[in-house]
Amino acid sequence: MEHLKLTAEVQPHQLGQRLDQTLAELFPEYSRSRIKTWIEAGLVQVDGKVVTVPREKVFGTEQIIMQAEIEEDTRFTPQEVPLDIIYEDDHILVINKSKDLVVHPGAGNPDNTVLNGLLYHYPPIAEVPRAGIVHRLDKDTTGLMVVAKTVEAQTKLVRALQKRQITREYEAIASGIMTKGGTVDQPMARHPTKRTHMAVHPMGKPAVTHYRIMERFRNYTRLRLRLETGRTHQIRVHMAHIAHPLLGDQTYGGRPKPPKGASEELLSVLRQFQRQALHAIMLRLEHPITGELMEWYAPLPDDFVELVEALKADYELHKDELDY
């Protein structure tokens, strides 16, 4: 059992929320059920007073002290899952995640995940909530993610994410011909009827995605995107919302639409590209312990490179026919 003292201040926008809901937002590395247990056990102080009722309302600006009790997570099994670790020290590691690799066990993917691989690679990480995972990539999204090896590093990384102090950039291929870059600033929430989907929703959490055009092809546009927030499926939902879903994203409407007169080579590449065209290419952060500014890049995976080359070849073949 590890004991940890966590502190935070209730934010003004949380006025009227339940205490357990508020703490789950302030400390997203811990589940709401776990936080509720800590509240009921008398481990939470609000403005110096112990509060044991999870449904008690907050008003904003209260000072929180939470005495967390963290047990080693024994639910998951260490497994020798290949992980492309591009950086590691005593406190963090950075992974270049491959496609078809799920980050955390769940329905339909009980094992052989990044989490199982982390437990095998560094067994003490079992003492860190969620085995140190502070942000996720979807199963078929490739690229960079940072993992904390200690509770202290995880707490500071999560706080940095909340304060938008970690820079994450992506490359993507979007459907349609886009004329300029921009920003999608639309709140997101769970889809009202499709529970595995996310959606733009006026009552959702803030979500901001910046994008710029790198290259235009026939029927498709290559983008560089930067996340200001990190909601589930954020880039995929935001691009679909502006009618430019990511190529290959069957969940949000990005089924391949070959341009007129496409070669058999391009048609073959499009048929074989069975995932959303999204890659986390750059990660920049201040080291949670040393404060050093660090930056990593992950080259595009082979299937993404093949896709770009095929789209370029098609564009070159037909560019004299285009009016842009």
Secondary structure by P-SEA (a helix, b strand, c coil): cbbbbbbbbbccccccccaaaaaaaacccccaaaaaaaaaaccccccccccccccccccccbbbbbbccccccccccccccccccccccccccccccccccccccccccccccaaaaaaaaccccccccccccccccccccbbbbbbbccaaaaaaaaaaaaaccbbbbbcccccccccbbbbbbbbbcccccccccccccccccbbbbbbbbccccccbbbbbbbbcccccaaaaaaaaaacccccccccccccccccccccaaaaaaaaacccccccccbbbbcccccccbbbbbbcccaaaaaaaaaaaaaaaaccccccc
